[in-house]
Amino acid sequence: MVSLALRDVATVPPAAEDAAGGPVPAEVDEAGGGPSTVLVVDGDPSTASEVARALELEGFATDVVHEGGQVLARLDERAPALVLLAASLPDQSGMAVFRAIAATSPVPVIVMVPPDDELDAVLALEAGAADLVTVPVRQRELTARVRAALRRQAATATLTPGTATSVHLDVASHEVTVEGRPVDLSRKEFDLLALLLERPGHVVTRTTCMDRLWPSCSHSDSRTLDTHVKRLRRKLEPDPAHPRYLLTVRGVGYRFRP
């Protein structure tokens, strides 16, 4: 049984500013140690830019795509903490994209709807959307709904596939156990394991690992990543030379096998 308990999302008050007058990151991704990334999906570049800017002012990182056909690939590449999805897109309906996301990823989705679009609002909620927000967006309401959705996701993100072994990671207490045995990890080892456990069974690319855990390092110098994977294997694997959990996908990255 592999379980991931994510209970707390660290926040900084949204009005906080640094000494230079700029915004202080308000939302921290516990797994990666950096700001939580929100994927904004909207066919209107001006609306997408407005939404992204509103989130960035509150300390989030953002990624933007304009077509529904780009969403699943971007989820695999970037593993965002949340998706903001327009109800209408140029290449397909927002609900079709929502269903595709729900079939492949547990990431929470907030659907953006016009204020008079009751049908899409009802369909989105019935399909399991984390929340709704009307456009044009209001910055404080938008970020409040995003934070609330992330807190709800963090409180319920527990995965328990059936297998005879058990790895449990608890972000709130910063504890890891393997078959009930406590394992002492460094902060970066813990963060790397949490990143891999966000989507067990899915490949996390080397680029994503470096961007999330060592953003100031060059991607060409990723020996630090390899070193941390080796250390994790020594602490988690029954036989580190023949990994059971932390698998290498040659030329791409790593995945955690439940």
Phi and psi in degrees as GROMACS dihedral restraints (atoms count N, CA, C in turn):
[ dihedral_restraints ]
;  ai    aj    ak    al  type     phi  dphi    fc
    3     4     5     6     1  -108.4    20    10
    4     5     6     7     1   126.5    20    10
    6     7     8     9     1  -132.9    20    10
    7     8     9    10     1   144.5    20    10
    9    10    11    12     1  -127.6    20    10
   10    11    12    13     1   115.0    20    10
   12    13    14    15     1  -107.1    20    10
   13    14    15    16     1   113.2    20    10
   15    16    17    18     1  -116.4    20    10
   16    17    18    19     1   105.1    20    10
   18    19    20    21     1  -109.6    20    10
   19    20    21    22     1   -24.6    20    10
   21    22    23    24     1  -130.0    20    10
   22    23    24    25     1   137.7    20    10
   24    25    26    27     1  -112.5    20    10
   25    26    27    28     1   117.1    20    10
   27    28    29    30     1   -70.4    20    10
   28    29    30    31     1   137.3    20    10
   30    31    32    33     1  -131.7    20    10
   31    32    33    34     1   156.3    20    10
   33    34    35    36     1  -119.1    20    10
   34    35    36    37     1   138.6    20    10
   36    37    38    39     1   -50.0    20    10
   37    38    39    40     1   134.4    20    10
   39    40    41    42     1   -62.7    20    10
   40    41    42    43     1   -21.6    20    10
   42    43    44    45     1   -86.2    20    10
   43    44    45    46     1    -5.4    20    10
   45    46    47    48     1   -65.2    20    10
   46    47    48    49     1   145.4    20    10
   48    49    50    51     1  -136.2    20    10
   49    50    51    52     1   152.9    20    10
   51    52    53    54     1   -83.9    20    10
   52    53    54    55     1  -178.0    20    10
   54    55    56    57     1   -64.0    20    10
   55    56    57    58     1   -24.1    20    10
   57    58    59    60     1   -87.8    20    10
   58    59    60    61     1    -0.1    20    10
   60    61    62    63     1    92.0    20    10
   61    62    63    64     1     1.2    20    10
   63    64    65    66     1   -89.1    20    10
   64    65    66    67     1   164.6    20    10
   66    67    68    69     1   -70.4    20    10
   67    68    69    70     1   144.7    20    10
   69    70    71    72     1   -93.8    20    10
   70    71    72    73     1   136.9    20    10
   72    73    74    75     1   -52.5    20    10
   73    74    75    76     1   127.6    20    10
   75    76    77    78     1   -98.9    20    10
   76    77    78    79     1   -21.1    20    10
   78    79    80    81     1  -126.1    20    10
   79    80    81    82     1   126.2    20    10
   81    82    83    84     1  -112.6    20    10
   82    83    84    85     1   131.2    20    10
   84    85    86    87     1   -82.4    20    10
   85    86    87    88     1   109.3    20    10
   87    88    89    90     1   -59.4    20    10
   88    89    90    91     1   -35.6    20    10
   90    91    92    93     1   -70.0    20    10
   91    92    93    94     1   -36.7    20    10
   93    94    95    96     1  -104.5    20    10
   94    95    96    97     1   -12.7    20    10
   96    97    98    99     1    80.4    20    10
   97    98    99   100     1    -4.3    20    10
   99   100   101   102     1  -113.3    20    10
  100   101   102   103     1  -173.8    20    10
  102   103   104   105     1   -66.3    20    10
  103   104   105   106     1   145.4    20    10
  105   106   107   108     1   -64.0    20    10
  106   107   108   109     1   137.6    20    10
  108   109   110   111     1   -98.7    20    10
  109   110   111   112     1   131.1    20    10
  111   112   113   114     1  -110.8    20    10
  112   113   114   115     1   125.6    20    10
  114   115   116   117     1   -88.3    20    10
  115   116   117   118     1   117.7    20    10
  117   118   119   120     1   -98.8    20    10
  118   119   120   121     1   122.4    20    10
  120   121   122   123     1  -117.7    20    10
  121   122   123   124     1   106.3    20    10
  123   124   125   126     1  -154.3    20    10
  124   125   126   127     1   132.0    20    10
  126   127   128   129     1   -75.0    20    10
  127   128   129   130     1   -14.7    20    10
  129   130   131   132     1   -94.6    20    10
  130   131   132   133     1   109.4    20    10
  132   133   134   135     1   -57.0    20    10
  133   134   135   136     1   -35.8    20    10
  135   136   137   138     1   -69.2    20    10
  136   137   138   139     1   -41.1    20    10
  138   139   140   141     1   -66.2    20    10
  139   140   141   142     1   -44.5    20    10
  141   142   143   144     1   -59.4    20    10
  142   143   144   145     1   -42.3    20    10
  144   145   146   147     1   -64.6    20    10
  145   146   147   148     1   -40.7    20    10
  147   148   149   150     1   -63.4    20    10
  148   149   150   151     1   -44.4    20    10
  150   151   152   153     1   -65.2    20    10
  151   152   153   154     1   -45.8    20    10
  153   154   155   156     1   -61.1    20    10
  154   155   156   157     1   -42.2    20    10
  156   157   158   159     1   -64.1    20    10
  157   158   159   160     1   -41.2    20    10
  159   160   161   162     1   -60.3    20    10
  160   161   162   163     1   -41.5    20    10
  162   163   164   165     1   -69.9    20    10
  163   164   165   166     1   -41.6    20    10
  165   166   167   168     1   -64.4    20    10
  166   167   168   169     1   -34.4    20    10
  168   169   170   171     1   -64.7    20    10
  169   170   171   172     1   -22.3    20    10
  171   172   173   174     1   -99.5    20    10
  172   173   174   175     1    10.4    20    10
  174   175   176   177     1    96.6    20    10
  175   176   177   178     1     5.4    20    10
  177   178   179   180     1   -86.0    20    10
  178   179   180   181     1   155.2    20    10
  180   181   182   183     1   -91.8    20    10
  181   182   183   184     1   151.2    20    10
  183   184   185   186     1  -133.4    20    10
  184   185   186   187     1   155.3    20    10
  186   187   188   189     1  -136.6    20    10
  187   188   189   190     1   140.8    20    10
  189   190   191   192     1  -127.2    20    10
  190   191   192   193     1   133.5    20    10
  192   193   194   195     1  -131.3    20    10
  193   194   195   196     1   154.2    20    10
  195   196   197   198     1  -110.6    20    10
  196   197   198   199     1    -6.5    20    10
  198   199   200   201     1  -130.9    20    10
  199   200   201   202     1   144.4    20    10
  201   202   203   204     1   -62.1    20    10
  202   203   204   205     1   -31.6    20    10
  204   205   206   207     1   -66.4    20    10
  205   206   207   208     1   -13.7    20    10
  207   208   209   210     1   -92.0    20    10
  208   209   210   211     1    -9.9    20    10
  210   211   212   213     1   -69.0    20    10
  211   212   213   214     1   -50.0    20    10
  213   214   215   216     1   -62.6    20    10
  214   215   216   217     1   -40.1    20    10
  216   217   218   219     1   -62.6    20    10
  217   218   219   220     1   -40.1    20    10
  219   220   221   222     1   -68.6    20    10
  220   221   222   223     1   -34.1    20    10
  222   223   224   225     1   -61.6    20    10
  223   224   225   226     1   -41.4    20    10
  225   226   227   228     1   -68.3    20    10
  226   227   228   229     1   -37.3    20    10
  228   229   230   231     1   -74.2    20    10
  229   230   231   232     1   -42.5    20    10
  231   232   233   234     1  -111.6    20    10
  232   233   234   235     1   -18.8    20    10
  234   235   236   237     1    46.7    20    10
  235   236   237   238     1    63.6    20    10
  237   238   239   240     1   -67.0    20    10
  238   239   240   241     1   160.3    20    10
  240   241   242   243     1   -79.4    20    10
  241   242   243   244     1   -23.9    20    10
  243   244   245   246     1  -159.9    20    10
  244   245   246   247     1   152.9    20    10
  246   247   248   249     1  -117.3    20    10
  247   248   249   250     1   131.1    20    10
  249   250   251   252     1  -103.7    20    10
  250   251   252   253     1   113.9    20    10
  252   253   254   255     1  -118.8    20    10
  253   254   255   256     1   124.6    20    10
  255   256   257   258     1   -70.1    20    10
  256   257   258   259     1   141.8    20    10
  258   259   260   261     1   -67.6    20    10
  259   260   261   262     1   -23.2    20    10
  261   262   263   264     1  -128.3    20    10
  262   263   264   265     1   130.6    20    10
  264   265   266   267     1  -129.0    20    10
  265   266   267   268     1   158.6    20    10
  267   268   269   270     1   -69.4    20    10
  268   269   270   271     1   -27.8    20    10
  270   271   272   273     1  -103.9    20    10
  271   272   273   274     1   -17.8    20    10
  273   274   275   276     1  -166.9    20    10
  274   275   276   277     1   170.8    20    10
  276   277   278   279     1   -75.3    20    10
  277   278   279   280     1   150.2    20    10
  279   280   281   282     1   -60.7    20    10
  280   281   282   283     1   -34.8    20    10
  282   283   284   285     1   -67.4    20    10
  283   284   285   286     1   -34.3    20    10
  285   286   287   288     1   -64.2    20    10
  286   287   288   289     1   -40.6    20    10
  288   289   290   291     1   -66.7    20    10
  289   290   291   292     1   -41.5    20    10
  291   292   293   294     1   -57.9    20    10
  292   293   294   295     1   -45.8    20    10
  294   295   296   297     1   -64.1    20    10
  295   296   297   298     1   -36.8    20    10
  297   298   299   300     1   -66.2    20    10
  298   299   300   301     1   -40.3    20    10
  300   301   302   303     1   -63.3    20    10
  301   302   303   304     1   -48.1    20    10
  303   304   305   306     1   -61.8    20    10
  304   305   306   307     1   -29.5    20    10
  306   307   308   309     1   -76.7    20    10
  307   308   309   310     1   -17.0    20    10
  309   310   311   312     1  -122.9    20    10
  310   311   312   313     1   -14.1    20    10
  312   313   314   315     1  -149.4    20    10
  313   314   315   316     1   145.3    20    10
  315   316   317   318     1   -85.5    20    10
  316   317   318   319     1     4.8    20    10
  318   319   320   321     1   -59.2    20    10
  319   320   321   322     1   134.3    20    10
  321   322   323   324     1   -69.6    20    10
  322   323   324   325     1   145.2    20    10
  324   325   326   327     1  -124.3    20    10
  325   326   327   328     1   125.9    20    10
  327   328   329   330     1  -104.8    20    10
  328   329   330   331     1   126.3    20    10
  330   331   332   333     1   -95.9    20    10
  331   332   333   334     1   131.8    20    10
  333   334   335   336     1   -95.5    20    10
  334   335   336   337     1   121.8    20    10
  336   337   338   339     1  -128.5    20    10
  337   338   339   340     1   149.9    20    10
  339   340   341   342     1   -62.9    20    10
  340   341   342   343     1   152.4    20    10
  342   343   344   345     1   -61.9    20    10
  343   344   345   346     1   -23.5    20    10
  345   346   347   348     1  -103.3    20    10
  346   347   348   349     1    10.9    20    10
  348   349   350   351     1   -96.1    20    10
  349   350   351   352     1    77.2    20    10
  351   352   353   354     1   -69.4    20    10
  352   353   354   355     1   -36.2    20    10
  354   355   356   357     1   -62.1    20    10
  355   356   357   358     1   -50.6    20    10
  357   358   359   360     1   -63.4    20    10
  358   359   360   361     1   -35.2    20    10
  360   361   362   363     1   -62.3    20    10
  361   362   363   364     1   -45.7    20    10
  363   364   365   366     1   -66.0    20    10
  364   365   366   367     1   -45.1    20    10
  366   367   368   369     1   -61.0    20    10
  367   368   369   370     1   -40.9    20    10
  369   370   371   372     1   -63.9    20    10
  370   371   372   373     1   -45.9    20    10
  372   373   374   375     1   -66.0    20    10
  373   374   375   376     1   -41.7    20    10
  375   376   377   378     1   -66.6    20    10
  376   377   378   379     1   -28.5    20    10
  378   379   380   381     1   -81.0    20    10
  379   380   381   382     1   -10.2    20    10
  381   382   383   384     1   108.4    20    10
  382   383   384   385     1    18.9    20    10
  384   385   386   387     1   -58.9    20    10
  385   386   387   388     1   143.8    20    10
  387   388   389   390     1   -66.3    20    10
  388   389   390   391     1   -31.8    20    10
  390   391   392   393     1  -173.6    20    10
  391   392   393   394     1   176.1    20    10
  393   394   395   396     1  -123.8    20    10
  394   395   396   397     1   152.4    20    10
  396   397   398   399     1  -143.1    20    10
  397   398   399   400     1   138.5    20    10
  399   400   401   402     1   -89.5    20    10
  400   401   402   403     1   150.3    20    10
  402   403   404   405     1  -112.3    20    10
  403   404   405   406     1   143.7    20    10
  405   406   407   408     1   -66.4    20    10
  406   407   408   409     1   145.5    20    10
  408   409   410   411     1   -77.1    20    10
  409   410   411   412     1   152.3    20    10
  411   412   413   414     1  -107.7    20    10
  412   413   414   415     1   124.2    20    10
  414   415   416   417     1   -52.9    20    10
  415   416   417   418     1   -50.7    20    10
  417   418   419   420     1   -66.9    20    10
  418   419   420   421     1   -40.1    20    10
  420   421   422   423     1   -65.4    20    10
  421   422   423   424     1   -43.1    20    10
  423   424   425   426     1   -58.1    20    10
  424   425   426   427     1   -52.0    20    10
  426   427   428   429     1   -68.8    20    10
  427   428   429   430     1   -32.1    20    10
  429   430   431   432     1   -64.2    20    10
  430   431   432   433     1   -41.9    20    10
  432   433   434   435     1   -69.0    20    10
  433   434   435   436     1   -37.4    20    10
  435   436   437   438     1   -64.1    20    10
  436   437   438   439     1   -46.3    20    10
  438   439   440   441     1   -61.3    20    10
  439   440   441   442     1   -43.3    20    10
  441   442   443   444     1   -62.7    20    10
  442   443   444   445     1   -41.6    20    10
  444   445   446   447     1   -64.9    20    10
  445   446   447   448     1   -38.7    20    10
  447   448   449   450     1   -67.2    20    10
  448   449   450   451     1   -37.9    20    10
  450   451   452   453     1   -65.3    20    10
  451   452   453   454     1   -42.3    20    10
  453   454   455   456     1   -63.9    20    10
  454   455   456   457     1   -40.9    20    10
  456   457   458   459     1   -64.0    20    10
  457   458   459   460     1   -42.1    20    10
  459   460   461   462     1   -64.2    20    10
  460   461   462   463     1   -34.2    20    10
  462   463   464   465     1   -74.5    20    10
  463   464   465   466     1   -20.2    20    10
  465   466   467   468     1  -121.1    20    10
  466   467   468   469     1     5.1    20    10
  468   469   470   471     1   -78.1    20    10
  469   470   471   472     1    79.2    20    10
  471   472   473   474     1  -124.3    20    10
  472   473   474   475     1   123.0    20    10
  474   475   476   477     1  -112.7    20    10
  475   476   477   478     1   129.2    20    10
  477   478   479   480     1  -135.7    20    10
  478   479   480   481     1    67.5    20    10
  480   481   482   483     1   -68.3    20    10
  481   482   483   484     1   150.3    20    10
  483   484   485   486     1   -81.0    20    10
  484   485   486   487     1   112.5    20    10
  486   487   488   489     1  -152.7    20    10
  487   488   489   490     1   163.9    20    10
  489   490   491   492     1   -76.9    20    10
  490   491   492   493     1   -15.2    20    10
  492   493   494   495     1  -103.5    20    10
  493   494   495   496     1   169.6    20    10
  495   496   497   498     1  -146.0    20    10
  496   497   498   499     1   125.8    20    10
  498   499   500   501     1  -125.0    20    10
  499   500   501   502     1   126.0    20    10
  501   502   503   504     1  -126.4    20    10
  502   503   504   505     1   128.3    20    10
  504   505   506   507     1  -122.7    20    10
  505   506   507   508     1   126.7    20    10
  507   508   509   510     1  -119.8    20    10
  508   509   510   511     1   110.6    20    10
  510   511   512   513     1   -65.9    20    10
  511   512   513   514     1   -39.8    20    10
  513   514   515   516     1   -60.9    20    10
  514   515   516   517     1   -43.6    20    10
  516   517   518   519     1   -96.9    20    10
  517   518   519   520     1    -5.0    20    10
  519   520   521   522     1    56.5    20    10
  520   521   522   523     1    47.7    20    10
  522   523   524   525     1  -123.1    20    10
  523   524   525   526     1   146.1    20    10
  525   526   527   528     1  -131.5    20    10
  526   527   528   529     1   135.5    20    10
  528   529   530   531     1  -129.7    20    10
  529   530   531   532     1   148.6    20    10
  531   532   533   534     1  -123.3    20    10
  532   533   534   535     1   115.1    20    10
  534   535   536   537     1    51.4    20    10
  535   536   537   538     1    40.4    20    10
  537   538   539   540     1    83.8    20    10
  538   539   540   541     1    -6.3    20    10
  540   541   542   543     1   -92.1    20    10
  541   542   543   544     1   123.9    20    10
  543   544   545   546     1   -65.0    20    10
  544   545   546   547     1   140.7    20    10
  546   547   548   549     1  -122.3    20    10
  547   548   549   550     1   129.1    20    10
  549   550   551   552     1   -91.4    20    10
  550   551   552   553     1   112.3    20    10
  552   553   554   555     1  -115.1    20    10
  553   554   555   556     1   148.4    20    10
  555   556   557   558     1   -70.5    20    10
  556   557   558   559     1   169.1    20    10
  558   559   560   561     1   -59.9    20    10
  559   560   561   562     1   -44.3    20    10
  561   562   563   564     1   -71.4    20    10
  562   563   564   565     1   -34.7    20    10
  564   565   566   567     1   -63.6    20    10
  565   566   567   568     1   -42.3    20    10
  567   568   569   570     1   -61.9    20    10
  568   569   570   571     1   -46.3    20    10
  570   571   572   573     1   -62.8    20    10
  571   572   573   574     1   -39.0    20    10
  573   574   575   576     1   -66.0    20    10
  574   575   576   577     1   -44.1    20    10
  576   577   578   579     1   -62.7    20    10
  577   578   579   580     1   -42.3    20    10
  579   580   581   582     1   -61.8    20    10
  580   581   582   583     1   -39.2    20    10
  582   583   584   585     1   -63.4    20    10
  583   584   585   586     1   -44.6    20    10
  585   586   587   588     1   -67.6    20    10
  586   587   588   589     1   -30.3    20    10
  588   589   590   591     1   -81.4    20    10
  589   590   591   592     1    -8.3    20    10
  591   592   593   594     1   -59.1    20    10
  592   593   594   595     1   -37.9    20    10
  594   595   596   597     1  -139.2    20    10
  595   596   597   598     1    77.1    20    10
  597   598   599   600     1   -55.1    20    10
  598   599   600   601     1   137.9    20    10
  600   601   602   603     1    90.6    20    10
  601   602   603   604     1   -16.2    20    10
  603   604   605   606     1   -98.4    20    10
  604   605   606   607     1   146.5    20    10
  606   607   608   609     1   -75.0    20    10
  607   608   609   610     1   133.6    20    10
  609   610   611   612     1  -107.4    20    10
  610   611   612   613     1   118.5    20    10
  612   613   614   615     1   -68.9    20    10
  613   614   615   616     1   158.4    20    10
  615   616   617   618     1   -60.8    20    10
  616   617   618   619     1   -38.1    20    10
  618   619   620   621     1   -61.8    20    10
  619   620   621   622     1   -43.7    20    10
  621   622   623   624     1   -62.5    20    10
  622   623   624   625     1   -43.7    20    10
  624   625   626   627     1   -59.5    20    10
  625   626   627   628     1   -45.6    20    10
  627   628   629   630     1   -67.0    20    10
  628   629   630   631     1   -42.3    20    10
  630   631   632   633     1   -63.1    20    10
  631   632   633   634     1   -39.8    20    10
  633   634   635   636     1   -80.3    20    10
  634   635   636   637     1   -36.9    20    10
  636   637   638   639     1  -104.6    20    10
  637   638   639   640     1   -33.0    20    10
  639   640   641   642     1  -133.1    20    10
  640   641   642   643     1    64.3    20    10
  642   643   644   645     1   -62.7    20    10
  643   644   645   646     1   -22.2    20    10
  645   646   647   648     1   -88.9    20    10
  646   647   648   649     1    -5.5    20    10
  648   649   650   651     1   -91.4    20    10
  649   650   651   652     1   152.5    20    10
  651   652   653   654     1   -73.1    20    10
  652   653   654   655     1   139.0    20    10
  654   655   656   657     1   -64.5    20    10
  655   656   657   658     1   -24.5    20    10
  657   658   659   660     1   -73.3    20    10
  658   659   660   661     1   -17.6    20    10
  660   661   662   663     1  -112.2    20    10
  661   662   663   664     1    77.0    20    10
  663   664   665   666     1  -107.1    20    10
  664   665   666   667     1    22.9    20    10
  666   667   668   669     1   -63.2    20    10
  667   668   669   670     1   -28.5    20    10
  669   670   671   672     1   -60.1    20    10
  670   671   672   673     1   -41.0    20    10
  672   673   674   675     1   -62.0    20    10
  673   674   675   676     1   -46.8    20    10
  675   676   677   678     1   -60.6    20    10
  676   677   678   679     1   -40.2    20    10
  678   679   680   681     1   -62.4    20    10
  679   680   681   682     1   -42.5    20    10
  681   682   683   684     1   -69.7    20    10
  682   683   684   685     1   -34.2    20    10
  684   685   686   687     1   -64.3    20    10
  685   686   687   688     1   -43.3    20    10
  687   688   689   690     1   -61.6    20    10
  688   689   690   691     1   -41.8    20    10
  690   691   692   693     1   -64.8    20    10
  691   692   693   694     1   -41.7    20    10
  693   694   695   696     1   -61.3    20    10
  694   695   696   697     1   -42.8    20    10
  696   697   698   699     1   -61.5    20    10
  697   698   699   700     1   -40.2    20    10
  699   700   701   702     1   -62.3    20    10
  700   701   702   703     1   -31.0    20    10
  702   703   704   705     1   -90.6    20    10
  703   704   705   706     1   -26.1    20    10
  705   706   707   708     1  -106.7    20    10
  706   707   708   709     1   -33.7    20    10
  708   709   710   711     1   -85.5    20    10
  709   710   711   712     1   137.9    20    10
  711   712   713   714     1   -60.4    20    10
  712   713   714   715     1   -36.8    20    10
  714   715   716   717     1  -135.9    20    10
  715   716   717   718     1    92.2    20    10
  717   718   719   720     1   -56.0    20    10
  718   719   720   721     1   -27.9    20    10
  720   721   722   723     1   -71.7    20    10
  721   722   723   724     1   -21.6    20    10
  723   724   725   726     1  -130.6    20    10
  724   725   726   727     1    79.8    20    10
  726   727   728   729     1   -59.2    20    10
  727   728   729   730     1   137.5    20    10
  729   730   731   732     1   -95.9    20    10
  730   731   732   733     1   -35.8    20    10
  732   733   734   735     1  -104.8    20    10
  733   734   735   736     1   -55.9    20    10
  735   736   737   738     1   -92.0    20    10
  736   737   738   739     1    98.1    20    10
  738   739   740   741     1  -100.1    20    10
  739   740   741   742     1   142.8    20    10
  741   742   743   744     1   -91.1    20    10
  742   743   744   745     1   129.7    20    10
  744   745   746   747     1  -104.5    20    10
  745   746   747   748     1   100.3    20    10
  747   748   749   750     1   -54.6    20    10
  748   749   750   751     1   129.7    20    10
  750   751   752   753     1    78.3    20    10
  751   752   753   754     1    -1.7    20    10
  753   754   755   756     1  -123.8    20    10
  754   755   756   757     1   -58.9    20    10
  756   757   758   759     1   170.6    20    10
  757   758   759   760     1  -137.9    20    10
  759   760   761   762     1  -136.0    20    10
  760   761   762   763     1   156.7    20    10
  762   763   764   765     1  -142.6    20    10
  763   764   765   766     1   150.0    20    10
  765   766   767   768     1   -95.2    20    10
  766   767   768   769     1   120.1    20    10
  768   769   770   771     1   -91.5    20    10
  769   770   771   772     1   115.8    20    10
